[in-house]
Amino acid sequence: MTALDQKYSRLLEIIASRGRAAVAFSGGVDSSFLCHAAAAALGKNALAITVVSPMLPASEMECAAAVAKQVGIEHVLVEEHDIDGVVAENPRDRCYHCKKIEFGHILDAAKKRGINAVFDGSNTDDPGDYRPGLRALEELRIISPLREAGLDKKEIRALSRRFNLPTWDKPAFACLASRIPYGEAINREKLSRIEKAEDALRSFGFRQFRVRSHGDTARIEVAPEERRRFFDEKILDDISRALKAAGFLYVSMELEGYVMGSMNRAIVTEKEKAAVV
């Protein structure tokens, strides 16, 4: 048995030990794989719960529904129509407040069905980035089986491919609010504009990208290896028109390409401030 096989067996043991469990399901790589593992370990005692909010684009909802159907797990949708006031203010710990609310809804939905254990898709790679949302999960006692089993993102993708999950090579994704700089208010109009702009980039065949919103300006980030596609006047014109049709007045491009968590560059700790001369 390979090391990866051992980790997968350990994952199934961790999940099975709960008897019944709900997976917080976004449709991303990690939670999709976790749904597969939960269905394998618990059968009908596994449940997937997706919070439908203005932060989640329709394309992610469609992916989540397709994965749930493929792995054979019951899929429950929890509607969240409004943006919480604190979250809308977009403080630097926005993710903490958002996760606290979102997972509170998931816990409530699970308990209504007699389920006390709620899983999230955090893995061993996650603590490396600025992730205040992890604190909310700890406070709510959300269980992270992938991390407990010692699985990292590369291993999760490898196992997802083994089990023919369509998300095995899906690009990384974060909620739409992550496209807006901290301190700039979040509202439905901005989120909708970003969603339309990213749908446009997807229609042009780009895979890994973000449309960062800076007021009336869209700042495009695409994977470094995809940047060369912009060296075409027609592509530039077509994309500019598409993003302006989505609601932006100006369209720019980040020259270094997509970098995960690039909005976090604005976060300067008190220690770093003190070090500035």
Phi and psi in degrees as GROMACS dihedral restraints (atoms count N, CA, C in turn):
[ dihedral_restraints ]
;  ai    aj    ak    al  type     phi  dphi    fc
    3     4     5     6     1   -74.2    20    10
    4     5     6     7     1   167.3    20    10
    6     7     8     9     1   -61.7    20    10
    7     8     9    10     1   -36.9    20    10
    9    10    11    12     1   -68.1    20    10
   10    11    12    13     1   -39.9    20    10
   12    13    14    15     1   -61.4    20    10
   13    14    15    16     1   -40.2    20    10
   15    16    17    18     1   -63.5    20    10
   16    17    18    19     1   -40.5    20    10
   18    19    20    21     1   -65.9    20    10
   19    20    21    22     1   -39.1    20    10
   21    22    23    24     1   -66.8    20    10
   22    23    24    25     1   -41.5    20    10
   24    25    26    27     1   -61.8    20    10
   25    26    27    28     1   -40.4    20    10
   27    28    29    30     1   -63.9    20    10
   28    29    30    31     1   -40.0    20    10
   30    31    32    33     1   -59.6    20    10
   31    32    33    34     1   -46.5    20    10
   33    34    35    36     1   -61.8    20    10
   34    35    36    37     1   -37.9    20    10
   36    37    38    39     1   -64.0    20    10
   37    38    39    40     1   -43.4    20    10
   39    40    41    42     1   -60.9    20    10
   40    41    42    43     1   -45.2    20    10
   42    43    44    45     1   -67.3    20    10
   43    44    45    46     1   -46.9    20    10
   45    46    47    48     1   -61.8    20    10
   46    47    48    49     1   -30.7    20    10
   48    49    50    51     1   -64.5    20    10
   49    50    51    52     1   -17.3    20    10
   51    52    53    54     1   -84.6    20    10
   52    53    54    55     1   -16.8    20    10
   54    55    56    57     1    79.2    20    10
   55    56    57    58     1   -58.4    20    10
   57    58    59    60     1  -137.6    20    10
   58    59    60    61     1   142.9    20    10
   60    61    62    63     1  -157.8    20    10
   61    62    63    64     1   154.3    20    10
   63    64    65    66     1  -116.4    20    10
   64    65    66    67     1   139.1    20    10
   66    67    68    69     1  -102.4    20    10
   67    68    69    70     1   127.0    20    10
   69    70    71    72     1   -72.8    20    10
   70    71    72    73     1   110.4    20    10
   72    73    74    75     1  -115.6    20    10
   73    74    75    76     1   113.3    20    10
   75    76    77    78     1  -100.6    20    10
   76    77    78    79     1   -15.8    20    10
   78    79    80    81     1    94.3    20    10
   79    80    81    82     1     1.5    20    10
   81    82    83    84     1   -81.2    20    10
   82    83    84    85     1  -179.5    20    10
   84    85    86    87     1   -58.0    20    10
   85    86    87    88     1   -50.9    20    10
   87    88    89    90     1   -69.3    20    10
   88    89    90    91     1   -49.8    20    10
   90    91    92    93     1   -70.3    20    10
   91    92    93    94     1   -27.7    20    10
   93    94    95    96     1   -67.1    20    10
   94    95    96    97     1   -44.5    20    10
   96    97    98    99     1   -64.7    20    10
   97    98    99   100     1   -39.0    20    10
   99   100   101   102     1   -64.2    20    10
  100   101   102   103     1   -36.3    20    10
  102   103   104   105     1   -62.8    20    10
  103   104   105   106     1   -42.5    20    10
  105   106   107   108     1   -59.5    20    10
  106   107   108   109     1   -48.1    20    10
  108   109   110   111     1   -65.2    20    10
  109   110   111   112     1   -39.6    20    10
  111   112   113   114     1   -64.8    20    10
  112   113   114   115     1   -41.8    20    10
  114   115   116   117     1   -65.0    20    10
  115   116   117   118     1   -36.9    20    10
  117   118   119   120     1   -68.5    20    10
  118   119   120   121     1   -38.0    20    10
  120   121   122   123     1   -85.5    20    10
  121   122   123   124     1   -31.9    20    10
  123   124   125   126     1  -117.7    20    10
  124   125   126   127     1   -12.7    20    10
  126   127   128   129     1    59.8    20    10
  127   128   129   130     1  -128.0    20    10
  129   130   131   132     1   -72.8    20    10
  130   131   132   133     1    -5.0    20    10
  132   133   134   135     1   -88.1    20    10
  133   134   135   136     1     5.3    20    10
  135   136   137   138     1  -105.1    20    10
  136   137   138   139     1   145.0    20    10
  138   139   140   141     1  -139.5    20    10
  139   140   141   142     1   141.4    20    10
  141   142   143   144     1  -109.8    20    10
  142   143   144   145     1   132.5    20    10
  144   145   146   147     1  -124.5    20    10
  145   146   147   148     1   124.3    20    10
  147   148   149   150     1  -115.6    20    10
  148   149   150   151     1   128.9    20    10
  150   151   152   153     1   -88.3    20    10
  151   152   153   154     1   118.1    20    10
  153   154   155   156     1   -92.6    20    10
  154   155   156   157     1   109.9    20    10
  156   157   158   159     1  -136.2    20    10
  157   158   159   160     1   170.0    20    10
  159   160   161   162     1   -61.8    20    10
  160   161   162   163     1   -16.6    20    10
  162   163   164   165     1   -78.7    20    10
  163   164   165   166     1   -16.6    20    10
  165   166   167   168     1  -105.9    20    10
  166   167   168   169     1   116.0    20    10
  168   169   170   171     1   -69.9    20    10
  169   170   171   172     1   158.0    20    10
  171   172   173   174     1   -59.7    20    10
  172   173   174   175     1   -33.8    20    10
  174   175   176   177     1   -63.0    20    10
  175   176   177   178     1   -35.0    20    10
  177   178   179   180     1   -72.6    20    10
  178   179   180   181     1   -36.8    20    10
  180   181   182   183     1   -62.3    20    10
  181   182   183   184     1   -42.8    20    10
  183   184   185   186     1   -62.4    20    10
  184   185   186   187     1   -41.8    20    10
  186   187   188   189     1   -63.7    20    10
  187   188   189   190     1   -44.2    20    10
  189   190   191   192     1   -60.7    20    10
  190   191   192   193     1   -44.3    20    10
  192   193   194   195     1   -62.4    20    10
  193   194   195   196     1   -40.5    20    10
  195   196   197   198     1   -67.1    20    10
  196   197   198   199     1   -41.9    20    10
  198   199   200   201     1   -66.6    20    10
  199   200   201   202     1   -45.1    20    10
  201   202   203   204     1   -57.9    20    10
  202   203   204   205     1   -41.4    20    10
  204   205   206   207     1   -65.5    20    10
  205   206   207   208     1   -41.1    20    10
  207   208   209   210     1   -66.0    20    10
  208   209   210   211     1   -43.7    20    10
  210   211   212   213     1   -83.4    20    10
  211   212   213   214     1   -11.5    20    10
  213   214   215   216     1    77.6    20    10
  214   215   216   217     1    37.2    20    10
  216   217   218   219     1  -110.4    20    10
  217   218   219   220     1   140.7    20    10
  219   220   221   222     1   -62.8    20    10
  220   221   222   223     1   134.9    20    10
  222   223   224   225     1  -119.7    20    10
  223   224   225   226     1   118.4    20    10
  225   226   227   228     1  -109.9    20    10
  226   227   228   229     1   133.6    20    10
  228   229   230   231     1  -105.3    20    10
  229   230   231   232     1   132.5    20    10
  231   232   233   234     1  -113.9    20    10
  232   233   234   235     1   117.0    20    10
  234   235   236   237     1   -81.2    20    10
  235   236   237   238     1   129.2    20    10
  237   238   239   240     1  -126.0    20    10
  238   239   240   241     1    97.5    20    10
  240   241   242   243     1   -80.4    20    10
  241   242   243   244     1   -32.9    20    10
  243   244   245   246     1  -105.8    20    10
  244   245   246   247     1   157.9    20    10
  246   247   248   249     1   -97.0    20    10
  247   248   249   250     1   122.8    20    10
  249   250   251   252     1   -56.1    20    10
  250   251   252   253     1   145.2    20    10
  252   253   254   255     1   -57.3    20    10
  253   254   255   256     1   -45.9    20    10
  255   256   257   258     1   -66.2    20    10
  256   257   258   259     1   -42.2    20    10
  258   259   260   261     1   -62.0    20    10
  259   260   261   262     1   -41.0    20    10
  261   262   263   264     1   -63.4    20    10
  262   263   264   265     1   -29.1    20    10
  264   265   266   267     1   -70.4    20    10
  265   266   267   268     1   -19.2    20    10
  267   268   269   270     1    61.6    20    10
  268   269   270   271     1    52.9    20    10
  270   271   272   273     1   -72.2    20    10
  271   272   273   274     1   171.8    20    10
  273   274   275   276     1   -65.3    20    10
  274   275   276   277     1   -24.1    20    10
  276   277   278   279     1  -101.5    20    10
  277   278   279   280     1    29.1    20    10
  279   280   281   282     1   -50.7    20    10
  280   281   282   283     1   -43.2    20    10
  282   283   284   285     1   -61.3    20    10
  283   284   285   286     1   -34.2    20    10
  285   286   287   288     1   -60.7    20    10
  286   287   288   289     1   -50.7    20    10
  288   289   290   291     1   -65.9    20    10
  289   290   291   292     1   -41.3    20    10
  291   292   293   294     1   -63.8    20    10
  292   293   294   295     1   -45.6    20    10
  294   295   296   297     1   -65.8    20    10
  295   296   297   298     1   -36.4    20    10
  297   298   299   300     1   -61.4    20    10
  298   299   300   301     1   -42.5    20    10
  300   301   302   303     1   -72.0    20    10
  301   302   303   304     1   -48.7    20    10
  303   304   305   306     1   -60.0    20    10
  304   305   306   307     1   -49.1    20    10
  306   307   308   309     1   -73.1    20    10
  307   308   309   310     1   -22.7    20    10
  309   310   311   312     1   -64.0    20    10
  310   311   312   313     1   -42.4    20    10
  312   313   314   315     1   -62.9    20    10
  313   314   315   316     1   -41.9    20    10
  315   316   317   318     1   -66.0    20    10
  316   317   318   319     1   -42.2    20    10
  318   319   320   321     1   -60.9    20    10
  319   320   321   322     1   -42.7    20    10
  321   322   323   324     1   -63.0    20    10
  322   323   324   325     1   -44.1    20    10
  324   325   326   327     1   -64.2    20    10
  325   326   327   328     1   -38.4    20    10
  327   328   329   330     1   -67.9    20    10
  328   329   330   331     1   -44.3    20    10
  330   331   332   333     1   -64.7    20    10
  331   332   333   334     1   -32.9    20    10
  333   334   335   336     1   -62.3    20    10
  334   335   336   337     1   -22.9    20    10
  336   337   338   339     1  -103.7    20    10
  337   338   339   340     1    14.1    20    10
  339   340   341   342     1    77.1    20    10
  340   341   342   343     1    22.2    20    10
  342   343   344   345     1  -112.3    20    10
  343   344   345   346     1   127.5    20    10
  345   346   347   348     1  -103.6    20    10
  346   347   348   349     1   -21.8    20    10
  348   349   350   351     1   -94.4    20    10
  349   350   351   352     1   123.3    20    10
  351   352   353   354     1  -119.3    20    10
  352   353   354   355     1   129.4    20    10
  354   355   356   357     1  -103.3    20    10
  355   356   357   358     1   147.7    20    10
  357   358   359   360     1  -124.4    20    10
  358   359   360   361     1   166.3    20    10
  360   361   362   363     1   -93.0    20    10
  361   362   363   364     1    20.8    20    10
  363   364   365   366     1   -59.3    20    10
  364   365   366   367     1   140.5    20    10
  366   367   368   369     1  -125.1    20    10
  367   368   369   370     1  -176.0    20    10
  369   370   371   372     1   -69.9    20    10
  370   371   372   373     1   -14.5    20    10
  372   373   374   375     1   -83.0    20    10
  373   374   375   376     1   -20.6    20    10
  375   376   377   378     1   -64.1    20    10
  376   377   378   379     1   -39.4    20    10
  378   379   380   381     1   -63.4    20    10
  379   380   381   382     1   -10.3    20    10
  381   382   383   384     1   -71.7    20    10
  382   383   384   385     1   -25.7    20    10
  384   385   386   387     1   -99.2    20    10
  385   386   387   388     1   171.9    20    10
  387   388   389   390     1   -73.3    20    10
  388   389   390   391     1   106.6    20    10
  390   391   392   393     1  -136.1    20    10
  391   392   393   394     1    77.4    20    10
  393   394   395   396     1   -62.2    20    10
  394   395   396   397     1   -19.9    20    10
  396   397   398   399     1   -62.7    20    10
  397   398   399   400     1   -27.2    20    10
  399   400   401   402     1   -62.7    20    10
  400   401   402   403     1   -31.4    20    10
  402   403   404   405     1   -64.6    20    10
  403   404   405   406     1   -38.9    20    10
  405   406   407   408     1   -63.7    20    10
  406   407   408   409     1   -40.1    20    10
  408   409   410   411     1   -65.0    20    10
  409   410   411   412     1   -37.8    20    10
  411   412   413   414     1   -65.2    20    10
  412   413   414   415     1   -42.7    20    10
  414   415   416   417     1   -64.9    20    10
  415   416   417   418     1   -34.5    20    10
  417   418   419   420     1   -88.4    20    10
  418   419   420   421     1    -0.7    20    10
  420   421   422   423     1    60.7    20    10
  421   422   423   424     1    42.0    20    10
  423   424   425   426     1   -76.2    20    10
  424   425   426   427     1   140.3    20    10
  426   427   428   429     1   -95.2    20    10
  427   428   429   430     1   138.2    20    10
  429   430   431   432     1  -118.0    20    10
  430   431   432   433     1    82.0    20    10
  432   433   434   435     1   -61.2    20    10
  433   434   435   436     1   -35.1    20    10
  435   436   437   438     1   -63.9    20    10
  436   437   438   439     1   -40.9    20    10
  438   439   440   441     1   -70.9    20    10
  439   440   441   442     1   -39.8    20    10
  441   442   443   444     1   -61.1    20    10
  442   443   444   445     1   -34.9    20    10
  444   445   446   447     1   -82.1    20    10
  445   446   447   448     1    -4.3    20    10
  447   448   449   450     1    79.0    20    10
  448   449   450   451     1    24.4    20    10
  450   451   452   453     1   -90.4    20    10
  451   452   453   454     1   133.6    20    10
  453   454   455   456     1  -103.8    20    10
  454   455   456   457     1   176.6    20    10
  456   457   458   459     1   -60.6    20    10
  457   458   459   460     1   -42.2    20    10
  459   460   461   462     1   -61.8    20    10
  460   461   462   463     1   -40.9    20    10
  462   463   464   465     1   -69.4    20    10
  463   464   465   466     1   -36.7    20    10
  465   466   467   468     1   -64.8    20    10
  466   467   468   469     1   -40.2    20    10
  468   469   470   471     1   -65.7    20    10
  469   470   471   472     1   -40.2    20    10
  471   472   473   474     1   -63.5    20    10
  472   473   474   475     1   -44.1    20    10
  474   475   476   477     1   -69.0    20    10
  475   476   477   478     1   -36.9    20    10
  477   478   479   480     1   -61.6    20    10
  478   479   480   481     1   -39.7    20    10
  480   481   482   483     1   -66.2    20    10
  481   482   483   484     1   -40.7    20    10
  483   484   485   486     1   -58.6    20    10
  484   485   486   487     1   -38.3    20    10
  486   487   488   489     1   -95.8    20    10
  487   488   489   490     1    14.9    20    10
  489   490   491   492     1    59.7    20    10
  490   491   492   493     1    34.1    20    10
  492   493   494   495     1   -78.5    20    10
  493   494   495   496     1   134.6    20    10
  495   496   497   498     1   -66.7    20    10
  496   497   498   499     1   -13.1    20    10
  498   499   500   501     1   -89.8    20    10
  499   500   501   502     1     1.6    20    10
  501   502   503   504     1   -57.6    20    10
  502   503   504   505     1   -34.1    20    10
  504   505   506   507     1  -115.5    20    10
  505   506   507   508     1    19.9    20    10
  507   508   509   510     1   -66.5    20    10
  508   509   510   511     1   134.6    20    10
  510   511   512   513     1   -61.6    20    10
  511   512   513   514     1   155.2    20    10
  513   514   515   516     1   -61.0    20    10
  514   515   516   517     1   146.1    20    10
  516   517   518   519     1  -139.5    20    10
  517   518   519   520     1   148.2    20    10
  519   520   521   522     1  -136.6    20    10
  520   521   522   523     1   161.6    20    10
  522   523   524   525     1   -60.6    20    10
  523   524   525   526     1   156.8    20    10
  525   526   527   528     1   -60.9    20    10
  526   527   528   529     1   -27.1    20    10
  528   529   530   531     1   -62.4    20    10
  529   530   531   532     1   -24.6    20    10
  531   532   533   534     1   -69.9    20    10
  532   533   534   535     1    -6.1    20    10
  534   535   536   537     1   -87.7    20    10
  535   536   537   538     1    -7.3    20    10
  537   538   539   540     1  -108.8    20    10
  538   539   540   541     1   129.6    20    10
  540   541   542   543     1   -58.7    20    10
  541   542   543   544     1   142.8    20    10
  543   544   545   546     1   -54.8    20    10
  544   545   546   547     1   138.9    20    10
  546   547   548   549     1    94.2    20    10
  547   548   549   550     1   -18.7    20    10
  549   550   551   552     1   -93.1    20    10
  550   551   552   553     1   127.0    20    10
  552   553   554   555     1   -58.6    20    10
  553   554   555   556     1   144.5    20    10
  555   556   557   558     1  -103.0    20    10
  556   557   558   559     1   134.4    20    10
  558   559   560   561     1  -144.6    20    10
  559   560   561   562     1   171.2    20    10
  561   562   563   564     1   -61.6    20    10
  562   563   564   565     1   -38.4    20    10
  564   565   566   567     1   -60.1    20    10
  565   566   567   568     1   -45.8    20    10
  567   568   569   570     1   -65.2    20    10
  568   569   570   571     1   -43.2    20    10
  570   571   572   573     1   -63.3    20    10
  571   572   573   574     1   -41.2    20    10
  573   574   575   576     1   -64.7    20    10
  574   575   576   577     1   -40.2    20    10
  576   577   578   579     1   -63.4    20    10
  577   578   579   580     1   -43.1    20    10
  579   580   581   582     1   -64.3    20    10
  580   581   582   583     1   -44.1    20    10
  582   583   584   585     1   -59.9    20    10
  583   584   585   586     1   -45.1    20    10
  585   586   587   588     1   -63.1    20    10
  586   587   588   589     1   -40.7    20    10
  588   589   590   591     1   -65.0    20    10
  589   590   591   592     1   -41.7    20    10
  591   592   593   594     1   -72.1    20    10
  592   593   594   595     1   -33.7    20    10
  594   595   596   597     1   -60.7    20    10
  595   596   597   598     1   -37.9    20    10
  597   598   599   600     1   -64.2    20    10
  598   599   600   601     1   -45.5    20    10
  600   601   602   603     1   -61.6    20    10
  601   602   603   604     1   -39.5    20    10
  603   604   605   606     1   -62.5    20    10
  604   605   606   607     1   -38.2    20    10
  606   607   608   609     1   -67.6    20    10
  607   608   609   610     1   -22.3    20    10
  609   610   611   612     1   -84.7    20    10
  610   611   612   613     1    -0.7    20    10
  612   613   614   615     1    95.9    20    10
  613   614   615   616     1     5.3    20    10
  615   616   617   618     1   -75.0    20    10
  616   617   618   619     1   146.5    20    10
  618   619   620   621     1  -107.6    20    10
  619   620   621   622     1   -54.5    20    10
  621   622   623   624     1  -107.4    20    10
  622   623   624   625     1   112.4    20    10
  624   625   626   627     1  -158.6    20    10
  625   626   627   628     1   165.4    20    10
  627   628   629   630     1  -143.5    20    10
  628   629   630   631     1   148.2    20    10
  630   631   632   633     1  -112.7    20    10
  631   632   633   634     1   103.3    20    10
  633   634   635   636     1   -82.8    20    10
  634   635   636   637     1   134.0    20    10
  636   637   638   639     1  -101.1    20    10
  637   638   639   640     1   120.6    20    10
  639   640   641   642     1  -125.3    20    10
  640   641   642   643     1    84.3    20    10
  642   643   644   645     1    64.8    20    10
  643   644   645   646     1  -122.6    20    10
  645   646   647   648     1   -88.4    20    10
  646   647   648   649     1     3.8    20    10
  648   649   650   651     1  -107.0    20    10
  649   650   651   652     1   131.9    20    10
  651   652   653   654     1   -96.7    20    10
  652   653   654   655     1   128.1    20    10
  654   655   656   657     1  -111.3    20    10
  655   656   657   658     1   111.2    20    10
  657   658   659   660     1   -83.8    20    10
  658   659   660   661     1   132.1    20    10
  660   661   662   663     1  -119.7    20    10
  661   662   663   664     1   126.7    20    10
  663   664   665   666     1  -126.3    20    10
  664   665   666   667     1   160.1    20    10
  666   667   668   669     1   -53.0    20    10
  667   668   669   670     1   140.3    20    10
  669   670   671   672     1   -48.9    20    10
  670   671   672   673     1   -39.3    20    10
  672   673   674   675     1   -73.0    20    10
  673   674   675   676     1   -12.4    20    10
  675   676   677   678     1   -95.9    20    10
  676   677   678   679     1    -6.0    20    10
  678   679   680   681     1   -62.0    20    10
  679   680   681   682     1   -32.8    20    10
  681   682   683   684     1   -60.0    20    10
  682   683   684   685     1   -21.7    20    10
  684   685   686   687     1   -66.4    20    10
  685   686   687   688     1   -19.3    20    10
  687   688   689   690     1   -78.8    20    10
  688   689   690   691     1    -8.4    20    10
  690   691   692   693     1   -83.0    20    10
  691   692   693   694     1    54.3    20    10
  693   694   695   696     1  -151.9    20    10
  694   695   696   697     1   117.7    20    10
  696   697   698   699     1   -60.6    20    10
  697   698   699   700     1   -37.0    20    10
  699   700   701   702     1   -65.8    20    10
  700   701   702   703     1   -43.7    20    10
  702   703   704   705     1   -60.0    20    10
  703   704   705   706     1   -45.1    20    10
  705   706   707   708     1   -58.8    20    10
  706   707   708   709     1   -46.5    20    10
  708   709   710   711     1   -65.9    20    10
  709   710   711   712     1   -43.6    20    10
  711   712   713   714     1   -64.6    20    10
  712   713   714   715     1   -43.0    20    10
  714   715   716   717     1   -68.0    20    10
  715   716   717   718     1   -41.3    20    10
  717   718   719   720     1   -59.8    20    10
  718   719   720   721     1   -45.2    20    10
  720   721   722   723     1   -64.2    20    10
  721   722   723   724     1   -40.3    20    10
  723   724   725   726     1   -64.6    20    10
  724   725   726   727     1   -43.6    20    10
  726   727   728   729     1   -73.1    20    10
  727   728   729   730     1   -30.6    20    10
  729   730   731   732     1   -72.4    20    10
  730   731   732   733     1   -34.1    20    10
  732   733   734   735     1   -65.7    20    10
  733   734   735   736     1   -27.7    20    10
  735   736   737   738     1   -73.5    20    10
  736   737   738   739     1   -17.3    20    10
  738   739   740   741     1   129.5    20    10
  739   740   741   742     1    -4.8    20    10
  741   742   743   744     1   -85.2    20    10
  742   743   744   745     1   148.1    20    10
  744   745   746   747     1   -89.9    20    10
  745   746   747   748     1   -31.7    20    10
  747   748   749   750     1  -131.0    20    10
  748   749   750   751     1   148.8    20    10
  750   751   752   753     1  -130.9    20    10
  751   752   753   754     1   126.6    20    10
  753   754   755   756     1  -130.8    20    10
  754   755   756   757     1   174.2    20    10
  756   757   758   759     1  -132.9    20    10
  757   758   759   760     1   137.0    20    10
  759   760   761   762     1   -77.3    20    10
  760   761   762   763     1   115.9    20    10
  762   763   764   765     1   -65.5    20    10
  763   764   765   766     1   -31.3    20    10
  765   766   767   768     1   -82.5    20    10
  766   767   768   769     1    -7.8    20    10
  768   769   770   771     1    90.9    20    10
  769   770   771   772     1  -173.9    20    10
  771   772   773   774     1   -68.1    20    10
  772   773   774   775     1   132.3    20    10
  774   775   776   777     1  -133.2    20    10
  775   776   777   778     1   123.4    20    10
  777   778   779   780     1   -58.3    20    10
  778   779   780   781     1   132.9    20    10
  780   781   782   783     1    70.0    20    10
  781   782   783   784     1    26.3    20    10
  783   784   785   786     1   -62.5    20    10
  784   785   786   787     1   -27.6    20    10
  786   787   788   789     1   -66.2    20    10
  787   788   789   790     1   -18.7    20    10
  789   790   791   792     1   -75.3    20    10
  790   791   792   793     1    -6.7    20    10
  792   793   794   795     1   -62.1    20    10
  793   794   795   796     1   -26.2    20    10
  795   796   797   798     1   -73.6    20    10
  796   797   798   799     1   -12.6    20    10
  798   799   800   801     1   -84.1    20    10
  799   800   801   802     1   118.1    20    10
  801   802   803   804     1  -119.7    20    10
  802   803   804   805     1   121.7    20    10
  804   805   806   807     1   -71.6    20    10
  805   806   807   808     1   161.6    20    10
  807   808   809   810     1   -60.2    20    10
  808   809   810   811     1   -34.1    20    10
  810   811   812   813     1   -65.1    20    10
  811   812   813   814     1   -42.1    20    10
  813   814   815   816     1   -67.2    20    10
  814   815   816   817     1   -38.5    20    10
  816   817   818   819     1   -61.2    20    10
  817   818   819   820     1   -41.9    20    10
  819   820   821   822     1   -65.6    20    10
  820   821   822   823     1   -25.9    20    10
  822   823   824   825     1   -80.9    20    10
  823   824   825   826     1   -14.6    20    10
  825   826   827   828     1   -75.3    20    10
  826   827   828   829     1   127.4    20    10
